[in-house]
């Protein structure tokens, strides 16, 4: 019979030997990375002093914090760790993996001295708030009994400091992921990403993608460019798609082309894509998905099924971000330095990666920690709240 103490030692040993984020780091940088990561997991926070306090080191708390602050000023640390995490997690991608792009924000309404804060409009309240932008890409693979979710990259971004635009940085990351994953998986985007430049990049890469369109751009059908809505109205929604929650969507499919030139010209360059038009029930609003799914061997219904299921996985990533914000108080991050903020955000992703990778030990953890509840009752639900508390308990010992 395996004891809990044995399990703690084993998992902590695996943690200390992890090489995923370590390539290219000095010994002192690697020690700081491991200590800060362990402190984030143990304390459940991204506040440096609380992270340091949770380690119970034999030197003064101020000296531990000083060491952390010194390492967090390293302007290359985030790039090195992010590249290592991306390479490792992309190598696990399969043809059934979804790379879900989902931007979010860190809102700091009462902060004024944090470097890089920009005033932005909150869409839900209409108020202008202090904000740091987060560009996130997360992978999801449905393994049957649970979803394997791994962070691919999380870039903290300030539009008043960075020279490059956030969209250009996103396109660079897509190229990196394409290389590191051997062009496996499907990219999923919500509304607002249907630019000609991005669609051209995805098409030229040969990427699979599912992209929700705003329905505002023109489409080319039979070599004639027409308004998006006019094309959508011609598509008969004769296919019925039913979700696991008994929601019924009536859907239709049509092959279309998109002009890649910024302005209308004769004989424009184009890329081909598939337009899926869907409506929930008889009274729901129409929504539109542009997709490339290597559709040569797929029927119209199979295209619809794959597009809608893939797009719905985006909600799991919404839960992923909600979990991080709740479990680690993501928005309480307090460093004044922009470089420090970027580094600490990246190290938080290392901690999240450890927790989410532990899903492969779920059966062992079920057996050893029944007090945290039956994970298997949560099949196809979000088990990671419980899992993160188990890992926190293990690393707090």
N, C-alpha and C positions, 0 to 999 in steps of 0.2 A: 504494500500500500504506500503510495507516494504522500509524503508529508507536505504541508503548506510551506514550511521553512525551506524544504528542498526546492519547491517550485519557485519561491522567491529568489533563491540563490541562482537557479538556472536561468530565469528570465533576466535578472540583473546582469548575469554573465553574458547573455546574448546582447544585452544593451551595450555593455562596455566593449564588446568586440565588434560592434557594427562598423563596417567600413563604408557604408553607403555615402555619407556626406563628407568623408575625411580626406579624400585625395586632394593633394595640393596644399594642405594646411600644415603649418609648423606644429611642433609638439605643444607649445604654449597655447596656440590657437585651438588645437584639438581638445586640450584639457578644458579650456574655457567653454567650448561648444558643448562638451559632454556635461559639464557642471551646470551650465545654464539650462540645457535641455532637461536634465534630471530635476532641476529646481522648478521648472515650469510644470512638469508632470506632478511633482510632489505637492506644490503649493496651489496649483490650479489658477495661476495668475501670471500676467506679463509685467508686473511691477518688480523692478530689479531688487529692491531691498527685501521684499517678501520671498523672492526666488532665492536670494543669498541666505536668508534666515532659515529656510527649509532644509538647507544642507548640513546644518549643525557642525560647521568646521571648527577646528581648534584655535583658529586665529580670530581676531576681532571682526565683527560684522562690517565695520567700515572698510577694513582692508580687503575683504571679499568683494564688496561692492566696487571698490576702487579698481580691482583687477578686472571685474566684469565691464565696467565703464571704459577702461583702457582698450580692451579687445573689441568692444562695440563701436569704437571710433575707426576701426580698420575699414577703409573705403572699398576694399576688394573682397571682404569676407562674404557678403551676401551673394555676389556673382559666383564665387567658387562653390559655395554650398548649394546654391540653386541649380547650377549645372550638374553637380553630382547627383542630386535628388532626381532631377529630370531624366538623366541618362538611365539611372537604375530603375525607376518606376516605368519609364517608357518601354524598357526591355521586357517588361511583363505583359505588355499589351498583346491582345489577340484580335482576330477579325471581329469578335463580338464585343470589343471594348468601345466605350463612348468617351471621347474627350470633350467635356462640357465646359464651355466658356461662360463665365458668369461674373460680371463685375460687381463690386460692392464698395462700401465706403466706411471709413472710420470717422464718425461725427464727434467733434470736440467743441460743443457749444460754449463752454466756459473758458476755453483755452485761447490765449492770444500770443504767447511767446514761443510756441512750438514752431520750429523751422519748417517751412514748406506748406503751412496751412493756407488754403485758398477759400474764398467765400463762394459758396455754391447755393443753388436753390434746391430745397428739399421738395421733391415732387408731391409728397403726401400732405405736407402742411403749407407749402407755398412760402415758407420762411427761408431767409438766407442764413446759412450756418457755416461754421468753420469745418473744413473737410479735408481728408486725405483720401485719394482714390486708391482702390485695390483692383488690380487686374488678375483674376484667378482662372486657372485651368485645372480641372480635376478629372481623373479617370474613374470610370465606373464599369465593372464587369459583373453581370448577373451569373452567379455560380449556383443557382438553384435554391439552396437553403438560405443564402445570405448574399448581399451585395458587397463585392470587394471594391472599396473606395480608397483611392490613393491621391494625395496631393501631387500635382505635376509642377506647378509653379504658382507663386503668389507674389506679385510685384507691387510694392507700395510706390505710389506715383504722385508727384506734385507738379502740376502744370505751370507753376511759377518758378521751378528750379530746373527741371529736365529740359534739355535742348530738343530731344526727339519727342514726337507725339505719342500718346498712349496707343493709338491704332497702329503706328509703325512698329512699336515694340511688340504688340500682339502678333503682327505678321511675322516678325523675326522669330518669335517663340513657336509659331506654327511650323515654320521651316525647320527649326531645331527638333521639334517633336516628330515631324515627318522622317527626319534622318534617324533619330534614336529609336523610333518604334518600327523601323523598316516599312514605313507607310501603312501600318495596320490601324484598325479602328475607324471610328466615324466621329467627326466633329459636330457638336450640337451648339447652335447659337439661338438666342432669343431675339426679339425685335430690336431693331436699331443697328444691326450689323450687315444689312443687305446692301453694302456698297459695291459698286462695280469693281473697285480695286481688290477687295477681299474675295469676291466670287471668282475673279480672274485668277488670283493667286491659288485658290483651292483647286480650280479646274486645271491650271497648268501643272500643279503638283500631282494631279491624279488622286486627290484626297476624296474620300467619301465625306459627305456633309449633309446635315439637316439644318435648315436656316429659316426661321420664321420671318416672313416678309411683312413690311408695313403696307404693302399694296399700293405704293406710290410711284414706282418706276415703270417705265414702258417695257413691253415685251415684244419679241419678234416672232410672228407666226406666218408661215408660208412666205417668208422674206419680206413681210410688211410689218413695220413697227406700229404697235397699237398701245393705247393706255391699258395699264394692268387690269383695272376693273372690267373693262370691255372684254378682255380675254377670259377673265375668271367667270364672267356671266355665261360664256358659251360652253362651259364644262358641265356636263350632266353628272350630278351627284347620285349615281346609281348603286354604289357599293356601301354596304352597311358594315361598320366596324364597331364591335362591342368590347368595352374594357372589362377588367376584372371586377370593377365596381358597378357593373351593369349599366354604364353610360353608353349610349348609342350615338355614333357619329355617321352622318351620311356624307360620302366622299366621292370625289372625282379626280382624274389624273390627266395631264396633258404634257407632251414634250414641247418645250419652248426654247427660244434663244434670248440671250441678253447681250446688248451692245456693250463692248468694253471701252470704246472710245468715249471720252467725256462729253462730246457734242455730236449731234446728228450730222452724219456725212454720207455721201453715196458709198455703197459697198463697204460698210463698216466691218471691223473685226468683231466676231461674236464668240460666245461660248454657249454650249448647250446645257440645259438643266431640265429638271422635271418639276412641274408645278402640281402640288396637291392642294385641292380646295376642300375644306371640311366644315360641317356645321353640326353643333350638338343639338340633337332632336330637331323639332320643326321650328322652334322659336329662337334658338341660340344664334349668336352672331357668326358670320363667316370668319374663318381664319385660313391663312395661306402658308404653306411650307414649300420652300425651294430646296430641292435635294438632288444629290448624286449618290447613288447606292450601287454602282455597278449593275445597272438594271437590265442588261441584255437578256439575262435568263429569268427575270422575275416577271410575274403577271402583274396587272394593274393592282389587284387586291394585295399581293405580296408587297408591292411598293408602298401602298397605303399603310399596311400593318407595320412594316419596319419603320416608316417615317413617324407615325403617331406614337408607337411604343418608344422609339428613340427620343423623341421630343419630350415625352412625359417623364423620362428619367431625369430631366432637368430639375424636377421638384425634389428629388433626393439630394441634389447638390445644394438647393436652397436650405434643406434641413442640415446638411453638412456645415454650412456657414453659420446657421443659427446655433448649432451645437457648439462650435468653437467660441462664438461670442458669449454664450451662456456659461460654458464650462471653464473658460480661461479669461473671461472679462476682457476680451480682445480690445474693446473700445476704451479701456482704462489705461492703455499704453501711454507712458508719461515722459519719455525722453525728450529733451529739448532739441537734440541734434537730428537732422534729417537722415544722415548716414546711420546713426544709432537706431533710429526707428526702422529703417530698411533692414538692418542686420537682425534686430530683435524679431521682426515679423517673419523673416526667413527661418530663424531658429525655432520659432513657434511652429512652423510647418514641419520641422524635423521631429518635434515632440508629437505633433498630430500624426505624422507618418508612423512613428513607433506604435502609437495606440491603434491606429486603423490597420496596421499590418498584423497586429495581434489577433485579428479575427481568425487566422489560421490555427490558433491555439484554443479555439472556442470550446471544443469538447473537453479538453483538459481543465480549462477554467470553470466550466460547468460543474465538473466533478468536485473540484477543490473549493469552490466558493458558492455553494448553494444559497448562502444568505443574501446574495445579490440578485436572486431571482432566476427563473428558468428562461434562459435565452431562447430556447427552441420554441417557446410559446410566441416569440416575437418574429417568427419566420416571415420574411417579406415586410417586416416593420423595421424601424430604425433602432437597432440593438446597440449602437455605439455610445449612447448615453451611459448605459450600464457598464459596457466594456471599459470606458474611460475611467469610471470609478473603481473598477477592479484593478486596473493598471496603476492608478493613483495610490490605492491601498498597498499594492505590492512595493512600489518604489518609495513609499513613505516609511517603510520598515528599514 
